[in-house]
Amino acid sequence: MDYRLDEIDRRIIYELMRDARTTSAPTIAEEVNVSAGTIRNRIDQLEEHGIIRGYTAGIDFERAEGHLTTLYVCNAPVSERKALAHEALAVPGVINVRELMTGRRNLHILAVGGNTESLRRITRALSKLGIEIEDETLVESETDGAYAPFGPDDEPPTADATDFISLAGDANVVDVTVPEDAPIVGLTLEAAVQDGLLDDDALIIAIERGDRVLTPHGTTTVQPDDIVTVLSRSGDTASVLETFVAEERTAAEE
């Protein structure tokens, strides 16, 4: 993969899986404690990298004029499975094709027909493609849900790291969302170094602000909701994060 998910990306995916129709960027931003611009920027990136492939409507076809939904469990030669899956999706009435990594029963095809004759037509069309239908069953209902590991933890979002990568040696890279009362807020990076908030161990690599990614300079001022990527040369992440943690939380820990 050429795109690495962090905690913000995972929460976006979770919220969109829960209800993409009514979930907005401001709503997700409030849950994740970042700006709506950041959420919109992340969604664009997830779409561009093919992680979010699209948004579909969940339809109850039985209520829609009494249509019947049928699941076909099929066999296809492994070497031809992908091509046959694309051909099956082109059959009128087929709404979903799932490829499985098995030798048999490796194609699951979901189709909708207005009556039993429509379903027989779909059955014949699939057979003509060379797909062996092993079983077919009327689908009574289908329920979708969000992927729980991408959802919120028990604790509310804080200025803790949203992502962490270990590098060669002791070094690591950490992403952190800056709360409005963090010690570094309102300071330039140069001033943060002068005040002892940043030292030679910490290197600010990038700052994501809304829909922009900034290249940090000494005159760059850290703002609330910035997502800061920090390289810690020694791997002492805890010390690095103290600069980006809310002041009241730091006092409580002391």
DRENTI-17924 format. One record per residue: x, y, z of N, C-alpha, C, CB in turn. Coordinates in steps of 0.001 Angstrom, whole numbers, padded with zeros to 6 digits, always signed. Atoms other than C-alpha are relative to their C-alpha. Glycine has a CB too. Layout:
XYZXYZXYZXYZ...
//
This chain:
+000837-001199+000000+000000+000000+000000+000878+001257+000000-000950+000001+001227-000762-001235+000043+001234+003511-000798-000655+001091+000843+000152+000469-001437+000632-000957-000907-001022+005192+001762-000135-000664+001363-001397+000474-000542+000000+000568-001346-000684+004634+005503-001120+000624+000821+001367+000219+000692+001108-000488-000810-003818+004931+007611+000481+000396+001387-001097-001059+000103-000216-000319-001400-003629+006768+010910-001359-000009+000703+000721+001385+000164+001233+000093-000776-006251+007056+013666-001107+000876-000576+000264+000387+001442+001011-000879+000593-008017+009959+011950-000626-000658-001225+000620+001359-000383+000523+000706+001172-008338+007995+008695-000940-001132+000421+001157-000558-000851+000817+001139-000449-009690+004983+010583-001362+000485+000511+000739-000794+001113+001270-000522-000514-012318+007088+012361-000894+000500-001125+000254+001125+000998+000782-000442+001158-013392+008634+009054-000682-001186-000661+000896+000732-001016+000557+001200+000631-013857+005189+007530-001126-000582+000851+001101-001058-000221+001011+000539-000916-015755+004016+010606-001302+000799-000086+000530+000008+001446+001201-000841+000008-018158+006982+010578-000728-000092-001335+000365+001457+000297+000637+000115+001309-018788+006706+006824-000663-001363-000172+001025+000229-001113+000628+001316+000066-019469+002992+007160-001279-000041+000820+000966-001075+000485+001218-000043-000823-021996+003746+009900-001149+000625-000770+000248+000783+001299+001064-000674+000751-023960+006171+007708+000612+001081-000877-001063+000610+000958-000634-000960+000907-022360+007850+004698-000983+001060-000481+000601-000725-001197+001002-000940+000526-025640+009556+003780-000122+001242+000866-001358-000680-000110+000235-001129-000897-025984+011766+006856+001263+000497+000698-001017-000383+001032-001237-000399-000670-022389+011913+008100+000708+001071-000822+000930-001220+000218-000664-001116+000680-020722+015221+007213+001400+000202+000574-000832+001302+000135-001355-000291-000478-017147+016480+007529-000016+000701+001355+000745+000861-001016+000037-000633-001328-018076+018822+010434-000375-000971+001112-000979+001150-000006+000402+000981-001011-019756+015925+012261+001176-000883+000395-001158-000865-000518-001163+000841-000288-016691+013703+011944+001072+000813+000705+000563-000620-001294-001017-000864-000609-014420+016636+012827-000251+000178+001488+000026+001365-000690+000338-000165-001419-016277+017125+016103+000326-001261+000784-001486+000351+000166-000287+001266-000674-015886+013446+016955+001500-000222+000171-000608-001159-000778-001429+000310+000018-012179+013322+016099+000841+001137+000575+000450-000304-001420-000679-001154-000589-011279+016779+017453+001044+000605-000932+000656-000398+001302-000812-000719+000973-009781+018202+014245-000941+000886-000811+000808-000989-000928+000837-000906+000785-011026+020748+011702-000733-000755-001115+000854+001132-000597+000760+000599+001103-013630+019995+009038+000837-000022-001278-001316+000776-000237-000876-000025+001168-011059+021008+006420+000940-001187-000024+000799+001284-000031-000866+001177-000090-008742+018268+007645-000759-001259-000406+000558-000153+001427+000809+001177+000342-011545+015710+007369-000252-000061-001498-001339+000021+000760+000249-000007+001444-012416+016790+003818+001267-000364-000771-000518+001378-000452-001268+000316+000645-008738+016630+002857+000310-001491+000104+001132+000821+000621-000270+001428-000192-008382+013126+004323-000942-000858-000866-000154-000378+001497+000946+000762+000831-011537+011897+002554+000448+000022-001457-001436+000575+000129-000495-000093+001379-010158+013187-000758+001181-000941-000217+000410+001448-000331-001163+000878+000131-006892+011310-000138-000413-001475+000015+001005+000277+001129+000461+001390-000070-008700+008104+000825-000678-000414-001301-000965-000188+001181+000641+000295+001283-010744+008326-002386+001040-000126-001107-001023+001091-000356-001029+000017+001043-007704+009109-004553+000824-001279+000036+000916+001204+000146-000806+001224-000125-005853+006064-003191-000850-001269-000095+000758+000009+001324+000853+001168+000208-008828+003772-003790-000379-000727+001267+000670-000948-000906+000384+000640-001260-009355+003024-000097-001499+000148+000208+000778+000609+001195+001455-000190+000092-012823+004560-000197-000350-000129-001471-000468+001406+000595+000269+000292+001407-014121+003070-003440-001283+000635-000495-000065-001484-000214+001255-000607+000424-017526+004721-003441-001009-000024+001127-000560-000718-001226+001078-000067-000979-020780+005302-001619-001247-000586-000650-000246+001477+000490+001163+000669+000579-023771+003048-002206-001194+000109+000936+000314-001475-000295+001238-000031-000789-027380+003093-001071-000413-001421+000354-001140+000719-000777+000522+001305-000414-028750+000174+000919-001472-000082-000362+000204-000232+001524+001361+000091+000534-031942-000939-000836-000675-001284+000480+000016+000051-001545+000836+001168-000303-034698-003263+000403-000822-000274-001248-000926+000238+001272+000648+000244+001278-035696-004723-002958-001362-000672+000149+000891-000846-000865+001311+000614-000214-038568-006702-001487-001061+001076+000170+000024-000929+001231+000939-001108-000144-040226-003433-000489-000109+000822-001272+000416+000892+001148+000024-000725+001270-039341-001961-003859-000684-000874-001046+001446+000391-000455+000830+000729+000974-042185-003536-005853+000154-001515+000103+000349+000442-001406-000015+001440-000223-041678-006979-004322+001089-000752-000737-001296-000559-000382-001076+000670+000706-038388-007754-006063+000667-001047+000900+001033+001024-000492-000639+001102-000707-036514-010924-005090+001518+000111-000115-000485-001354-000553-001461-000027-000012-032855-010985-004088+000513-001418+000206+000540+000952+001110-000519+001370-000048-030911-014188-004700+001520-000003+000064-000476-000800-001221-001439+000196-000079-027424-015258-003707+000364-001280-000738+000477-000056+001476-000518+001153+000739-025676-017554-006190+001392-000321+000528+000034+000278-001543-001320+000469-000422-022771-019568-004789+000560-000818-001157-000069-000851+001341-000456+000547+001271-020646-020445-007781+001450-000452+000052-000172+001021-001092-001373+000431+000200-017469-022132-008935+000520+000587-001301+000104-001543-000011-000648-000504+001207-015054-020600-011417+001465-000416+000042-000143+001557-000121-001434+000309+000013-011571-021670-012542+000796+001170+000568+000479-000328-001436-000746-001078-000674-009067-019727-010433+000631+000951-001002+001086-000586+000908-000669-000842+000997-007244-018468-013518-000976+000929-000718+000720-000871-001020+000998-000795+000718-010508-017079-014947-000941+000742+000950-000808-000896-000925+000950-000526-000986-012174-015969-011717-000235+001499-000131+000490-000304+001389+000148-001455+000057-011502-012229-012000-000731+000430-001261+001366+000679+000067+000659-000355+001253-012526-012041-015649-001482-000376+000030+000697-000688-001180+001393+000435-000084-015694-014038-014999-000792+000874+000970-000073-001470+000433+000682-000888-000947-016510-011795-012021-000443+001277-000692+000914+000333+001190+000365-001214+000729-016449-008736-014297-001121-000263-000998+001217+000568-000723+001049+000352+000965-018567-010499-016908-001331-000222+000717+000397-001267-000799+001230+000256-000757-021072-011620-014269-000645+001311+000437+000293-000884+001230+000540-001281-000459-021450-008051-012994-000714+000735-001118+001111+000873+000564+000647-000642+001143-022482-007007-016502-001354-000620-000328+000901-000078-001211+001302+000640+000248-025464-009394-016462-001101+000851+000638-000030-001467+000569+001087-000803-000570-028673-007348-016003-000633-000683+001207-001066+000272-001057+000565+000548-001224-029948-007870-012464+001046-000325+001040-000786-001223-000308-001086+000280-000947-026573-008686-010896+000452+001318+000626+001202-000724-000708-000348-001246-000681-025733-006069-008250+001294-000106+000806-001129+000416+000912-001226+000147-000783-022708-007531-006470+000656-001338-000325-000297+000108+001519-000761+001235+000215-019968-010078-007156+001179+000010+000962+000486-000133-001495-001096+000101-000968-017542-011240-004485+000883-001184-000368-000546-000151+001455-000966+001055+000291-014373-013208-005280+000590-000523+001304+001119+000516-000939-000572+000623-001194-013162-015666-002624+001290-000732-000354-001011-000974+000645-001295+000643+000228-009647-017044-002283-000082-001489+000322+001098+000672+000850+000135+001446-000186-010713-020680-002490-000064-000660-001368-001267-000348+000848+000060+000731+001251-010694-023386-005116-001422-000181-000501+000653-001336+000160+001404+000170+000364-014454-024002-005045-000852+001022+000750-000479-001444+000308+000924-000977-000577-017449-021822-004215+000696+001361+000136-000521-000487+001382-000856-001176-000072-015135-018941-005048-000600+001262-000612+001283-000294-000669+000722-001184+000464-017709-016566-006568-001357+000046+000687-000162-000009-001551+001324-000219-000570-020686-015207-004643-000641+001145-000773+000074+000315+001542+000649-000969+000887-023086-013370-006926-001374+000346+000559-000120-000558-001452+001280-000469-000521-025988-011275-005645-000775+000622-001155+000195+001028+001172+000801-000482+001125-028797-010621-008094-001426+000291+000449-000002-001028-001147+001377-000396-000315-032254-009041-008054-000858-000200-001237-000069+001484+000488+000943+000206+001099-035230-010049-010165-001412+000355+000418+000052-001443-000486+001381-000379-000305-038804-008864-010393-000886-001180+000287-000579+000780-001128+000779+001224-000220-040080-012447-010389+000920-001195-000234-001259-000061-000946-000819+001208+000153-038891-016047-010619+000512-000153-001433-000806-001243+000402-000457+000090+001386-038692-015825-014422+001237+000866-000216-001120+000421-000965-001178-000865+000103-036258-012912-014116+001226-000683+000588-000249+001339+000711-001116+000697-000630-034102-014976-011770+000467-001176-000848-000396-000483+001392-000394+001097+000887-034160-017936-014169+000826+000532-001166-001243-000750-000524-000762-000609+001083-032938-015606-016912+001429+000296+000450-000687+001287-000485-001334-000286-000540-030032-014513-014700+000795-001293+000157-000106+000733+001359-000653+001303-000158-029254-018160-013921+000542-000502-001331-000978-001025+000591-000438+000452+001321-029086-019008-017622+001178+000834-000506-001164+000071-001000-001069-000881+000469-026901-015974-018371+001328-000324+000687-000374+001467+000245-001223+000345-000733-024404-016916-015659+000564-001331-000485-000276-000062+001515-000444+001320+000482-024273-020513-016884+000655+000109-001368-001185-000979-000066-000572-000178+001341-023572-019356-020449+001410+000582+000058-000899+000907-000841-001349-000551-000161-020532-017488-019164+001018-001071+000382-000006+001097+001052-000887+001062-000447-019112-020793-017957+000138-000062+001510+001347+000174-000617-000011+000012-001460-019848-020156-014299-000874-001151+000488-000496+001363+000578+000763+001126-000548-020933-023288-012421-000717+000454+001280+000939-001225+000292+000795-000397-001162-023771-022479-010006-000187-001209+000900-001377+000588-000430+000082+001124-000931-023477-024739-006994-001223+000105+000904+001265-000075+000847+001157-000186-000885-026263-023221-004906-000592+001370-000260+000397-000155+001504+000659-001301+000088-028801-020415-005056-001075+000079+001080-000615+000227-001418+000878-000163-001155-030796-019032-002148-000602+001395-000002+000765-000256+001313+000636-001304-000152-033319-016253-001699+000506+000670+001276-001546-000140+000030-000514-000762-001137-031948-013562+000602-001176+000688+000698+001074+001048-000459+001096-000603-000756-034365-012549+003350+000330+001425+000434-000325-000850+001222-000398-001342-000434-032431-009576+004734+001516+000082+000039-000604+000344+001392-001440-000230-000056-028987-008046+004880+000253+001199+000906+000600+000235-001431-000303-001063-000946-027481-005921+007657+001475+000347-000069-000390-000410+001427-001386-000465+000052-024333-003828+007348+000366+000666+001315+000212+000976-001179-000480-000681-001203-022212-002436+010144+001383+000582-000239+000028-000965+001197-001329-000592+000108-019107-000347+010657+001039-000937+000601+000045+001375+000698-001098+000831-000488-015724-001967+011321+000439+000525+001365+001197-000006-001011-000182-000479-001369-015447-001698+015120+001433+000405+000353-000447-001054+000943-001362-000418-000373-011608-001615+015399+000385+001393-000494+000987-000991-000531-000259-001357+000479-011674+001659+013423-000807+001034+000776-000319+000103-001485+000880-000904-000733-014220+003153+015847+000683+000638+001188-001223-000732+000460-000575-000709-001150-013724+005297+018945+000371-000947+001120-000971+001041+000519-000365+000734-001204-011951+003977+022001-000875+000484+001148+001511+000180+000333+000775-000430-001167-013422+004289+025484+000351+001418+000411+000229-000947+001169-000432-001336-000384-011372+007427+026060-000290+000978-001123+001494+000013+000353+000227-000995+001036-012227+010661+024226+001298+000360-000694-000647+001246+000587-001218-000362+000707-009790+011964+021594+000836+000996+000804-000341+000583-001366-000897-000904-000702-006732+013681+023106+001140+000357-000927+000528-000629+001314-001162-000360+000808-003424+015016+021952+001004-001126-000069+000662+001240+000551-000904+001128+000149-001893+011544+022073+000296-000229-001475-000595-001268+000639-000368+000289+001376-000224+010209+018976-001154-000652-000742+001231-000895-000046+001003+000640+000840-002641+009395+016158+000633-001062-000889-000722+001041-000853-000688+001047+000750+000010+007296+014441+001451-000058+000463-000086+000255-001538-001349+000212-000526+003431+005868+015256+000727-000971-000905-000035-000529+001461-000818+000872+000842+006194+004372+013112+001403-000088+000586+000047+000521-001467-001371+000204-000455+009436+002871+014353+000926-000048-001203+000123-001296+000836-000987-000016+001063+012492+003501+012207+001237-000782+000438+000373+001449-000380-001237+000703-000327+015946+001961+012083+000654+000666+001211+000971-000010-001216-000583-000522-001222+017825+002358+015337-001086+000277+001019+000804+001267-000281+001001-000341-001019+015880+004062+018111-001008+001024-000481+000681+000518+001235+000846-001100+000472+014212+006724+015968-001422-000463-000275+000593+000618-001259+001372+000271+000394+010477+006941+015376-000653+001276-000498-000798-000596+001168+000789-001122+000511+007927+009146+013656-001382-000098+000609-000070-000002-001568+001302-000009-000639+004729+010188+015394-000829+001149-000551+000140+000110+001527+000950-001044+000366+001657+012133+014253-000810+000357+001234-000928-000457-001169+000757-000425-001166-000123+014207+016886-000886+001185-000367+000946+000364+001165+000928-001109+000191-003185+016469+016816+000143+000974+001165-001465-000509-000121-000327-001000-001013-002520+019710+018699-001279+000596+000591+000885+001113-000603+001157-000642-000629-005189+020794+021247+000257+001492+000186-000319-000661+001360-000122-001463-000033-005882+024498+021697+000814+000508+001190-001376+000625+000035-000749-000462-001165-004205+024657+025127+001338-000703+000162-000818-000194+001240-001332+000596-000053-000991+022821+024249+001046+001098+000145+000276-000852-001263-001023-001029-000235+002184+024691+025304+000545+000638-001269+001134-000592+000767-000627-000491+001217+003365+025066+021715-000926+000870-000839+000481-001156-000820+000963-000752+000807+000180+026685+020366+000326+001497+000046-001448-000256+000499-000259-001427+000098+000755+030214+019132+001463+000356-000133-000554+000681+001179-001433-000243+000109+004529+029846+019024+000510-000386-001375+000757-000771+001076-000707+000458+001190+006742+029709+015982+000905-001153+000410+000821+001159-000663-000902+001111-000324+008969+026662+015760+001319+000519+000554+000257-000870-001242-001235-000601-000517+011964+028921+016318-000155+000386+001469+000387+001237-000834+000249-000394-001385+010396+030308+019523-000131-001224+000897-001265+000862+000094+000144+001226-000788+009523+026779+020680+001359-000585+000351-000835-001035-000762-001358+000478-000275+013183+025826+020389+000655+000883+001062+000855-000014-001300-000599-000932-000961+014269+028960+022264-000564-000190+001407-000226+001439-000453+000637+000203-001306+011759+028213+025057+000254-001393+000566-001492+000234-000110-000311+001333-000485+013021+024666+025365-001105-001017-000211+000323+000067+001432+001078+000948+000279+009792+023070+024111+000413-001023-001052-001252+000742-000460-000554+000903+001003+011634+021542+021163+001513+000005+000138-000433+000414-001442-001452+000076-000057+015208+020304+021244+000524-000719-001229+000462-000711+001283-000626+000629+001166+017636+018655+018864-000544-001397-000274+001500-000071+000195+000533+001352+000189+015915+015306+019406-001230-000009-000891-000339-000621+001342+001277-000040+000717+012665+016454+017799+000124+000838-001268-001112+000564+000906+000007-000702+001278+012349+017416+014139-001415-000012-000562+001000-000646-001001+001348-000094+000575+009015+018691+012802+000116-000218-001500-000673+001389+000320-000104+000360+001422+008627+017042+009388-001083+000668-000826-000083-001513-000174+001122-000566+000759+005208+018304+008309-001087+000443+000962-000564-001028-001020+001166-000453-000756+002129+020122+009544-001198-000021-000937+000224+001433+000605+001240+000048+000777-001304+019269+008195-000988+000973+000629-000593-001456-000051+000906-001027-000496-003659+022225+008546-001187+000120-000949+000729+001362+000148+001170-000011+000876-007162+021856+007176+000271-000845-001224-000372+001435-000408-000229+000747+001235-006820+020879+003525+001391+000243-000572-001046+000369-001030-001365-000266+000463-003157+021944+003308+001015-000790+000819+000312+001504+000081-001137+000591-000697+000100+020220+004182+001157+000984-000114+000382-001414-000593-001026-001029-000016+002732+022761+005231+001381-000600+000178-000277+001002+001101-001393+000337-000260+006492+022447+005016+000489+000915+001115+000883+000145-001294-000331-000839-001155+007668+023657+008440+001278+000815-000195+000141-000862+001230-001176-000869-000049+010079+026576+008797+000078+000579+001406-000069+001141-001089-000149-000595-001320+011394+028427+011819-001081+001010+000316+001335+000651+000117+001031-001023-000202+008741+031118+011298-001415-000568+000002+000111+001054-001070+001333+000629+000013+005865+028609+011086-000579-000013+001417+000075-001456-000571+000674-000031-001302+003384+029134+013942-000925-001197+000135-000792+001313+000180+000856+001157-000257+001679+026070+015431-001367+000487+000457+000634-000944+001063+001360-000400-000307-002101+026397+015593-000808-001182+000541-000673+000582-001242+000857+001098-000470-004855+024407+017333-000525-000826-001172-001179+000551+000823+000498+000963+000992-006019+021342+015381+001018-000345-001069-001234+000538-000656-001049+000443+000915-002757+021155+013436+000319-001463+000278+001275+000881+000143-000482+001372-000153-001678+017580+012814+001486+000029-000333-000794-001022-000930-001443-000185+000129+002070+017620+013368+000688-001362-000085+000559+000823+001192-000818+001208+000132+004427+014901+012164+001392+000295+000539+000069-000481-001488-001250-000263-000709+007467+014696+014437+000919-001216-000089-000275+000361+001477-001028+001040-000049+010661+012701+014056+000744+000123+001318+000983+000112-001211-000780+000040-001234+012185+011704+017395+001229-000854-000266-000842-000568+001205-001229+000729+000335+015796+010748+016828+000346-001048+001055+001164+000975-000156-000341+000929-001081+016145+009056+020223-001099-001025+000254+000281+000767+001275+001124+000889-000255+012734+007408+020186-000717+000299+001298+000466-001409+000010+000653-000375-001256+011695+009215+023378-001303+000725-000317+000933+000895+000876+001268-000583+000446+008115+009751+022195-000718+000736+001121-000905-001081-000558+000709-000621-001120+006743+010594+025645+000453+001443+000211+000217-000810+001282-000522-001350-000193+009023+013616+026000-000421+000913-001142+001524-000026+000118+000400-000791+001160+008210+014787+022487-001462+000427+000125+000217-000797-001300+001432-000288-000065+004462+014575+023102-000351+001027+001071-000765-001273+000256+000300-000962-001052+004659+016735+026242-000204+001402-000562+001114+000012+001032+000124-001315+000626+005028+019762+023985-001362+000196-000637+001083+000191-001041+001255-000084+000741+001756+018929+022256-001203-000439+000833+000087-000845-001250+001081+000447-000870-000333+017811+025248-000609+001203+000709+000510-001043+001028+000674-001094-000680-002930+020070+026863+000648+000270+001352-001488-000312+000174-000674-000392-001235-001480+022014+029813-000658-000612+001229+000017+001510+000127+000680+000530-001172-004169+020828+032243+000255-001490+000172-001489+000261-000097-000276+001437-000075-003432+017207+031355+001414-000234+000536-000169-000664-001394-001376+000126-000490+000305+017687+031928+000069+000201+001494+000912+000998-000697+000022-000281-001438-000378+019177+035364-000588-001162+000775-000796+001273+000287+000655+001128-000686-002669+016269+036279+000937-001177+000103-001282-000418-000732-000918+001146+000007+000010+013744+035328+001121+000213+001007+000589-000223-001412-001048-000283-000983+002517+015522+037550-000492-000244+001421+000489+001442-000142
//
